Structures are given as structure tokens and as C-alpha cells.
Amino acid sequence: MLNKPKGVFVTFFSILFLVLPGPNSLAVSQEVPKLDLTKSYTLEALLAFTLERSPEVLAAKTQIEIAKGELVTVGLLPNPQVEFTGRNQSIPDEDLSGFNYDISLSQEIPLGGKIGRRKQVARLNLEKAGLDFQNVVRLKTAEVKRAFYTVLFNQKRQELEREILEVNRTILDIANKRYKAGDISLIQANLSSIELQRTTSESLAVQSELARSNFELLTTLGVSTDSGGPMGLSSLKVEGDLSREKVQFNLPELFTFALAHRPDYQGLQMALKIADASIALARAEGVPNVAVGGAFERELGNERRVGGFLVIPLPLFNRNQGEVAKSLARKDQATLELAALKNRIEQEVRIGFARVEASKKNLEIFEPGLIKLVRENLELNRRAFQAGEIEALEVVRAQEDFIRTNTLFLEALYNYNLALVELEAAMGSQLTRALRSE
């Protein structure tokens, strides 16, 4: 009976473990800075904190590292391929037996400038990742500033309410003494008591607003809202002043500045360049790659063969037409998005400019001496009431003037600072000295 040969066939394709480097992974530290909620923080300190802590900022920064890795990857040649086939064979009639094997080594060679085109696209994607990061920072900075100024505004209101409460307690004490002495009626004494209760209620409302704005600021900073327990929300304090610095702008210059500095606009301009580069890459990908290699065979009887081969795909059906069409469509899309964003930026700058001008005019109503005047008027009325020269109603009116004037002044300052923040965000940069004058 003829013995059938026992065959053992082992084939290896793309033996990557021959040269297998360890992958470089991007390690994102889980250690993050923490806020001491018992301290006061400036705007600069909170901006630095959130840019280190914010998940949005960290994610955008990670995208830059991903783009760097992609740039490394696309510059590499394909790995060579090794194919090995081995088998046991015997021929009884010729009394021959042994182990036969074939070994071939091939290398794919990219043609059409593919590697250069891929590197160009990857470099542009890296630049766009940097611009996307800057845009995230722009938006996050504006978000933190809005939250910061809201807390600062409510802190100023709380200080005002405390001062008013102290004045009301003093006036109520005077009213009670004058009532006991028979100088005023019970109605006037009760009027002072009612005014104290009203301002106490307003003070509690301001305290609630301060707690809410603290909550929003902590959320914006990425700090857990249960840090420090229930009192942790009110323990976060900010320090600084609501600026009333007068600024003057030239609206046409603001448009030019915004288009030159907005990272989202620059990012879409970069997307247009990426689309052009992707079109060239897609056409290059339609050029088939060739593979060259050599082979060695050993047969029974110590017979050996050495040869080479060349593999050339024929682009009869697939010439990457689909990717070319997709790249052309992406270019059209980027062009339309760029035009839409340009219009939106001009609108945002125009609105921001109008808000700054309107809030500036509102702030100009409060002359430097007005706040001092209403404060002095309240003190004079208090002394006159204590001396028995006026009635309680006149003191209450002076208090109302003091509260209304100071509250409107704080609101005007707050709105002015918010308007500056919105204009900065629309321009894509802080208000520079080149674009403003006192």
C-alpha cells in the first residue's frame, strides 16, 4: 500500500513580532489639583485652575497627542511579509523522505506619493487640533469669567445688604427709644420694624443667589459640588473688583481682529486646507502599490530553488473614486461652514460691541460722587431722626434711595463686565491695548 504523505502546513503573514516596538500610550494623570474652599481666589487663579482641571480642556489637549501619533504612523512604510510553508513528504518507491519547506519575503512599496500626502494631511490635522484646543480654552475662559463675575456681584450685594441691615437695626433701636419716650407714635415705630423685616427678607434672597452662583462656579471649575459639605458652597469666596475702566473701540477694526484671532475660524480655514490635501491623497491612493519579494524552496533530494516575484494590482474597477468624491464634498462643506461662521462672528462682535457701549452709557449715569452723596444723605437722615427733627417715613425714604442707587450701580457694573467678557469671547482674545484706549 502506498503511504500517503503527512502534511504540516504553517503560514505566517506579516510577522509583526519580528520587529515589534512597545506602543507609546498617552498617560493622563488622575491626580488633579483641589480647591481649598476656605480661601479666596482671584480670577487669574481660578482660570489657571480650570485650565488644568477642566475635562473639556484636557480632552482637547489629548486630541493633540492623538494627532501627533497619527503623524508618526502615516510616515512609516508597510511592514514586510514573510510566508513559510513546511511539510513532511516521503516517496517509498524511491526510498526518499524528508521535510520540505518554502520561504518567501515580500515588501509592499507605496507609489503615487502616498506617504508624502498622508504626512501632509496629518500635519494639517495636528495644526487643527491645536486650534481646536485654543477654541476650547476661549470658550472655557469666557464661561469661568461669567461665573466669577456673578459670584463677585452677589458678594458685593451681600455686603450691601449687611450694611443696610445694620443701619435698619440702628434706626429701629432709635425708634423704640423715641416711642417709649413718647416722641413718636406706634405707627412710626412699627414702620421701622417693618422696614427691618423687609430688608432681612431681601438679604436672605441675596444669600440664596450667592449660594446658587457659587454652585454654578464650582460646577464650571469641575469641582465636586458636595466638596466640604453643605457649607462648602458658601465658603468659596472670590476676590477682586468689578472694573469700570472706560474703553473705546473701532468696530471695523474689531471685525478684522476677530477674524484674525478666532481659533474656530482659523480651524475651519485649516479644515479647508485639509480638504484640499485629502483630495490629493485620495487620488494618490488610487495608484496601486507594488510588492516585490524573493522566495527560497527546498524539495526532497536536496533540490533547492531561488527566485523573485513582482505583484502589481490592476486598477480596473476600484481607483478610489468614492474617496475622491467624499473629499470633494468635504471641501464644499468646509467652504460653506467657513462662510457661515464668518457671518456669525461678525454678528457676535457687533452684538458684543453694542452691549459694551450700552452698558458703558448706563454706568456713566452714576457719577463718582453720587454713591457718596446718597450714603451721606442716609447718615444725615439717621442723625436727624435720632435728634427728633424728622419722622420715620423720611428715614425710610432715604434708605430706599440708598438701596436703589447702590443696587443699580452694582448691576450696571456687573452688566458692563459681562459685556466685556462677551466681546472678548467674540474677538477670540483678551482686549488688548492695541484695540482700546482709556
C-alpha positions as CSV (number, residue, x, y, z in Angstrom):
1,M,0.0,0.0,0.0
2,L,1.2,3.4,-0.9
3,N,1.9,5.6,2.2
4,K,0.2,9.0,2.0
5,P,2.5,11.8,3.0
6,K,1.8,13.5,6.3
7,G,1.5,17.2,5.7
8,V,2.1,20.0,8.1
9,F,1.5,23.5,6.7
10,V,2.3,26.6,8.6
11,T,1.9,30.1,7.0
12,F,2.9,33.4,8.6
13,F,1.6,36.7,7.1
14,S,3.0,40.0,8.2
15,I,5.1,38.6,11.1
16,L,5.0,41.8,13.2
17,F,6.6,40.3,16.2
18,L,10.0,40.2,14.3
19,V,10.2,43.9,14.9
20,L,7.5,44.8,17.5
21,P,8.1,48.1,19.3
22,G,6.2,48.7,22.5
23,P,3.4,51.1,21.9
24,N,3.6,54.6,23.4
25,S,0.4,55.3,25.3
26,L,-0.7,58.7,26.4
27,A,-1.0,58.6,30.2
28,V,-3.4,61.0,31.6
29,S,-2.7,61.7,35.2
30,Q,-5.6,61.2,37.5
31,E,-4.1,63.5,40.1
32,V,-5.9,66.8,39.8
33,P,-5.4,70.0,41.9
34,K,-8.1,70.7,44.5
35,L,-9.6,73.9,45.7
36,D,-9.4,75.0,49.3
37,L,-12.9,76.3,49.7
38,T,-12.0,78.2,52.9
39,K,-9.7,80.6,50.9
40,S,-10.4,83.4,48.5
41,Y,-9.4,83.2,44.8
42,T,-8.7,85.7,42.2
43,L,-9.9,85.4,38.6
44,E,-6.4,84.6,37.4
45,A,-6.0,81.8,40.0
46,L,-9.4,80.2,39.0
47,L,-8.6,80.4,35.3
48,A,-5.3,78.6,35.9
49,F,-7.1,76.0,38.0
50,T,-9.8,75.3,35.5
51,L,-7.4,75.1,32.5
52,E,-5.6,72.4,34.4
53,R,-8.7,70.6,35.6
54,S,-11.4,71.0,33.0
55,P,-12.3,67.8,31.2
56,E,-13.1,69.7,28.0
57,V,-9.6,71.3,28.0
58,L,-7.9,68.0,28.9
59,A,-9.8,66.2,26.1
60,A,-8.8,68.8,23.6
61,K,-5.2,68.6,24.7
62,T,-5.3,64.8,24.4
63,Q,-6.5,65.2,20.8
64,I,-3.2,67.0,20.0
65,E,-1.3,63.9,21.2
66,I,-3.5,61.7,19.1
67,A,-2.7,63.8,16.1
68,K,1.0,63.6,16.8
69,G,0.7,59.8,17.0
70,E,-1.1,59.8,13.6
71,L,1.7,61.9,12.1
72,V,4.2,59.3,13.2
73,T,2.1,56.4,11.9
74,V,1.5,57.7,8.4
75,G,5.2,58.3,7.8
76,L,6.0,54.6,8.2
77,L,6.4,52.0,5.4
78,P,4.2,48.9,5.4
79,N,5.8,46.0,7.3
80,P,7.4,43.3,5.2
81,Q,5.7,39.9,4.9
82,V,7.2,36.5,5.5
83,E,5.5,33.4,4.3
84,F,6.7,30.0,5.5
85,T,5.3,26.6,4.4
86,G,6.6,23.3,5.7
87,R,5.5,19.7,5.1
88,N,6.7,16.2,5.7
89,Q,6.9,14.1,2.4
90,S,8.0,10.6,1.5
91,I,8.3,8.7,-1.8
92,P,8.5,4.9,-0.9
93,D,9.3,3.8,-4.5
94,E,12.4,6.0,-4.5
95,D,13.1,5.4,-0.8
96,L,13.0,9.2,-0.2
97,S,11.6,11.1,2.8
98,G,12.2,14.4,4.5
99,F,10.9,17.8,5.4
100,N,10.2,20.2,2.6
101,Y,9.7,24.0,3.1
102,D,9.2,27.2,1.2
103,I,10.2,30.7,2.4
104,S,9.2,34.0,0.7
105,L,9.8,37.6,1.8
106,S,7.9,40.5,0.2
107,Q,7.7,44.2,0.7
108,E,4.9,46.4,-0.4
109,I,6.1,49.7,-1.9
110,P,3.6,52.7,-1.9
111,L,3.5,54.6,-5.2
112,G,2.0,57.8,-6.2
113,G,3.4,59.9,-3.3
114,K,1.0,58.3,-0.8
115,I,3.3,58.7,2.2
116,G,4.1,62.3,1.5
117,R,0.4,63.1,1.0
118,R,-0.6,61.3,4.2
119,K,2.0,63.2,6.2
120,Q,0.7,66.5,4.7
121,V,-2.8,65.6,5.9
122,A,-1.6,64.5,9.3
123,R,0.4,67.7,9.8
124,L,-2.6,69.8,8.9
125,N,-4.7,67.7,11.3
126,L,-2.2,68.4,14.0
127,E,-2.4,72.1,13.4
128,K,-6.2,71.9,13.5
129,A,-6.1,70.0,16.8
130,G,-4.0,72.9,18.3
131,L,-6.6,75.4,17.0
132,D,-9.5,73.3,18.4
133,F,-7.6,73.3,21.8
134,Q,-7.4,77.1,21.7
135,N,-11.1,77.4,20.9
136,V,-12.0,75.2,23.9
137,V,-9.8,77.4,26.0
138,R,-11.5,80.5,24.6
139,L,-15.0,79.2,25.5
140,K,-14.0,77.9,28.9
141,T,-12.3,81.2,29.8
142,A,-15.5,83.1,29.0
143,E,-17.5,80.6,31.0
144,V,-15.3,80.9,34.0
145,K,-15.3,84.7,33.8
146,R,-19.1,84.9,33.6
147,A,-19.4,82.6,36.7
148,F,-16.7,84.5,38.6
149,Y,-18.2,87.9,38.0
150,T,-21.6,86.6,39.0
151,V,-20.3,85.4,42.3
152,L,-18.4,88.7,42.8
153,F,-21.5,90.6,42.1
154,N,-23.5,88.7,44.6
155,Q,-20.8,89.1,47.2
156,K,-20.9,92.8,46.7
157,R,-24.7,92.7,47.1
158,Q,-24.4,90.7,50.3
159,E,-22.0,93.3,51.7
160,L,-24.5,96.0,50.8
161,E,-27.4,94.1,52.4
162,R,-25.3,93.6,55.6
163,E,-24.7,97.3,55.8
164,I,-28.4,98.1,55.2
165,L,-29.4,95.6,57.9
166,E,-27.0,97.3,60.4
167,V,-28.5,100.7,59.6
168,N,-32.0,99.4,60.0
169,R,-31.3,97.9,63.3
170,T,-29.8,101.2,64.5
171,I,-32.9,103.1,63.3
172,L,-35.3,100.6,64.9
173,D,-33.4,100.9,68.2
174,I,-33.8,104.7,67.9
175,A,-37.5,104.4,67.0
176,N,-38.2,102.2,70.0
177,K,-36.4,104.6,72.4
178,R,-38.4,107.6,71.0
179,Y,-41.6,105.6,71.2
180,K,-41.0,104.8,74.8
181,A,-40.2,108.4,75.4
182,G,-43.5,109.4,73.8
183,D,-41.8,111.3,70.9
184,I,-43.3,109.2,68.1
185,S,-46.4,107.1,67.6
186,L,-46.6,103.4,67.5
187,I,-47.2,103.6,63.7
188,Q,-43.8,105.2,63.2
189,A,-42.1,102.6,65.4
190,N,-43.8,99.8,63.6
191,L,-42.7,101.3,60.2
192,S,-39.1,100.9,61.3
193,S,-39.7,97.3,62.3
194,I,-41.4,96.5,59.0
195,E,-38.5,98.0,57.1
196,L,-36.1,95.8,59.0
197,Q,-38.1,92.7,58.2
198,R,-38.3,93.7,54.6
199,T,-34.5,94.2,54.3
200,T,-33.9,90.9,56.2
201,S,-36.0,89.1,53.6
202,E,-34.1,90.8,50.8
203,S,-30.8,89.8,52.5
204,L,-31.9,86.1,52.6
205,A,-32.8,86.3,48.9
206,V,-29.3,87.7,48.1
207,Q,-27.7,84.9,50.2
208,S,-29.7,82.3,48.2
209,E,-28.5,83.9,44.9
210,L,-24.9,83.9,46.2
211,A,-25.2,80.2,47.0
212,R,-26.6,79.4,43.6
213,S,-23.9,81.4,41.8
214,N,-21.3,79.6,43.9
215,F,-22.8,76.3,42.8
216,E,-22.5,77.3,39.2
217,L,-18.9,78.5,39.6
218,L,-17.9,75.2,41.3
219,T,-19.5,73.3,38.5
220,T,-17.8,75.3,35.9
221,L,-14.4,74.7,37.6
222,G,-15.0,71.0,37.7
223,V,-15.1,70.8,41.5
224,S,-17.5,68.4,43.1
225,T,-20.5,70.3,44.4
226,D,-20.5,68.3,47.6
227,S,-16.9,69.2,48.5
228,G,-16.9,70.4,52.0
229,G,-20.5,69.5,52.7
230,P,-23.5,71.9,52.5
231,M,-21.5,74.8,53.8
232,G,-18.8,74.2,51.1
233,L,-20.8,76.1,48.6
234,S,-20.9,79.3,50.5
235,S,-17.3,79.0,51.7
236,L,-15.8,79.6,48.2
237,K,-15.0,83.3,48.0
238,V,-13.6,85.3,45.2
239,E,-11.6,88.5,45.4
240,G,-11.4,91.3,43.0
241,D,-13.3,94.3,41.8
242,L,-15.9,94.9,39.1
243,S,-14.0,97.0,36.6
244,R,-15.3,100.3,35.5
245,E,-12.4,101.1,33.2
246,K,-13.6,103.1,30.2
247,V,-12.7,101.5,26.9
248,Q,-13.1,102.8,23.3
249,F,-13.3,100.6,20.2
250,N,-13.3,100.9,16.5
251,L,-15.9,98.5,15.2
252,P,-14.4,97.8,11.8
253,E,-11.0,97.0,13.5
254,L,-12.8,94.6,15.8
255,F,-14.1,92.6,12.8
256,T,-10.6,92.3,11.3
257,F,-9.1,91.4,14.7
258,A,-11.7,88.7,15.4
259,L,-11.3,87.0,12.0
260,A,-7.5,87.0,12.6
261,H,-7.7,85.7,16.2
262,R,-10.8,83.4,16.5
263,P,-9.4,79.9,16.7
264,D,-12.6,78.3,15.5
265,Y,-12.5,80.5,12.3
266,Q,-8.8,79.5,11.8
267,G,-9.8,75.9,12.5
268,L,-12.3,76.0,9.6
269,Q,-9.7,77.6,7.4
270,M,-7.4,74.7,8.3
271,A,-10.3,72.3,7.5
272,L,-10.4,73.7,4.0
273,K,-6.7,73.1,3.6
274,I,-7.2,69.6,5.0
275,A,-9.9,69.0,2.4
276,D,-7.6,70.1,-0.5
277,A,-4.8,67.8,0.9
278,S,-7.3,64.9,1.3
279,I,-8.4,65.3,-2.3
280,A,-4.8,64.9,-3.5
281,L,-4.3,62.0,-1.1
282,A,-7.5,60.2,-2.3
283,R,-6.2,60.5,-5.9
284,A,-2.8,59.2,-4.8
285,E,-4.5,56.3,-3.1
286,G,-6.0,55.3,-6.4
287,V,-2.5,54.5,-7.7
288,P,-1.9,50.8,-6.9
289,N,1.0,49.8,-4.8
290,V,3.5,47.2,-6.0
291,A,5.0,44.3,-3.9
292,V,8.5,42.9,-4.6
293,G,10.0,39.8,-3.0
294,G,12.1,36.8,-3.1
295,A,11.5,33.1,-2.5
296,F,13.5,30.0,-1.5
297,E,12.3,26.4,-1.9
298,R,13.8,23.1,-0.7
299,E,12.5,19.8,-2.0
300,L,13.3,16.2,-1.4
301,G,16.7,15.1,-2.7
302,N,18.3,18.3,-1.6
303,E,16.9,20.2,-4.5
304,R,16.8,24.0,-4.0
305,R,15.3,26.9,-5.9
306,V,15.7,30.6,-5.5
307,G,13.6,33.2,-7.3
308,G,11.9,36.6,-7.1
309,F,8.5,38.0,-7.9
310,L,6.7,41.3,-8.5
311,V,3.0,41.9,-7.7
312,I,1.1,44.7,-9.5
313,P,-2.6,45.2,-8.8
314,L,-4.6,46.2,-11.9
315,P,-6.9,49.2,-11.2
316,L,-9.6,48.1,-13.5
317,F,-12.6,48.7,-11.1
318,N,-11.6,50.5,-7.9
319,R,-9.5,53.6,-8.5
320,N,-10.6,55.2,-5.2
321,Q,-13.3,57.2,-6.9
322,G,-15.5,57.1,-3.8
323,E,-12.9,58.7,-1.5
324,V,-12.2,61.4,-4.1
325,A,-15.9,62.2,-4.3
326,K,-16.1,62.3,-0.4
327,S,-13.1,64.6,-0.2
328,L,-14.5,67.0,-2.8
329,A,-17.8,67.1,-0.8
330,R,-15.9,67.8,2.4
331,K,-14.3,70.7,0.8
332,D,-17.6,72.1,-0.3
333,Q,-18.9,71.6,3.3
334,A,-15.9,73.4,4.8
335,T,-16.3,76.3,2.4
336,L,-20.0,76.7,3.4
337,E,-19.3,76.4,7.1
338,L,-16.5,78.9,6.9
339,A,-18.8,81.5,5.2
340,A,-21.5,80.8,7.8
341,L,-19.0,81.2,10.7
342,K,-17.7,84.5,9.3
343,N,-21.2,85.9,9.3
344,R,-21.8,84.6,12.8
345,I,-18.5,86.1,14.1
346,E,-19.4,89.5,12.7
347,Q,-22.8,89.3,14.3
348,E,-21.3,88.3,17.7
349,V,-18.8,91.1,17.5
350,R,-21.5,93.6,16.6
351,I,-23.7,92.5,19.4
352,G,-20.8,92.4,21.9
353,F,-19.8,95.9,20.9
354,A,-23.4,97.2,21.2
355,R,-23.7,95.7,24.7
356,V,-20.4,97.3,25.8
357,E,-21.5,100.7,24.5
358,A,-25.0,100.4,26.1
359,S,-23.7,99.2,29.5
360,K,-21.0,101.9,29.4
361,K,-23.6,104.6,28.9
362,N,-25.7,103.2,31.7
363,L,-22.6,103.2,34.0
364,E,-21.9,106.8,33.2
365,I,-25.2,107.8,34.9
366,F,-23.6,107.1,38.2
367,E,-21.2,110.0,38.7
368,P,-18.3,109.3,41.1
369,G,-19.9,111.4,43.8
370,L,-23.4,110.0,43.6
371,I,-22.8,106.9,45.7
372,K,-21.1,109.0,48.3
373,L,-23.9,111.5,48.3
374,V,-26.7,109.0,49.0
375,R,-24.6,107.5,51.8
376,E,-24.1,110.9,53.4
377,N,-27.8,111.6,52.9
378,L,-28.8,108.4,54.7
379,E,-26.5,109.2,57.6
380,L,-27.8,112.8,57.9
381,N,-31.4,111.4,58.0
382,R,-30.5,108.9,60.7
383,R,-29.0,111.6,62.9
384,A,-32.0,113.9,62.3
385,F,-34.4,111.1,63.2
386,Q,-32.3,110.4,66.4
387,A,-32.5,114.1,67.2
388,G,-36.3,114.1,66.7
389,E,-36.1,116.5,63.8
390,I,-37.8,114.2,61.2
391,E,-40.2,111.3,61.2
392,A,-39.5,107.7,60.5
393,L,-41.0,107.9,57.0
394,E,-38.3,110.3,55.8
395,V,-35.6,107.9,57.1
396,V,-37.3,105.0,55.2
397,R,-37.3,107.0,52.0
398,A,-33.6,107.8,52.4
399,Q,-32.9,104.1,53.0
400,E,-34.8,103.3,49.8
401,D,-32.8,105.8,47.8
402,F,-29.6,104.4,49.2
403,I,-30.6,100.8,48.5
404,R,-31.9,101.5,45.0
405,T,-28.9,103.7,43.9
406,N,-26.3,101.2,45.2
407,T,-28.1,98.2,43.7
408,L,-28.5,99.8,40.3
409,F,-24.8,100.8,40.4
410,L,-23.7,97.3,41.2
411,E,-26.0,95.9,38.4
412,A,-24.6,98.4,36.0
413,L,-21.0,97.4,36.9
414,Y,-21.9,93.7,36.6
415,N,-23.5,94.1,33.2
416,Y,-20.6,96.2,31.9
417,N,-18.1,93.5,33.0
418,L,-20.2,90.7,31.4
419,A,-20.4,92.7,28.2
420,L,-16.6,93.0,28.1
421,V,-16.4,89.2,28.6
422,E,-18.8,88.5,25.7
423,L,-16.9,90.9,23.5
424,E,-13.6,89.2,24.4
425,A,-15.1,85.8,23.5
426,A,-16.4,87.2,20.2
427,M,-13.0,88.6,19.3
428,G,-11.1,85.4,20.3
429,S,-8.6,87.2,22.5
430,Q,-8.4,89.4,25.6
431,L,-9.0,93.1,24.9
432,T,-5.5,94.3,24.0
433,R,-4.1,97.7,24.5
434,A,-3.8,98.0,20.7
435,L,-7.6,97.9,20.4
436,R,-8.5,100.0,23.4
437,S,-7.7,103.3,25.0
438,E,-8.7,104.8,28.3
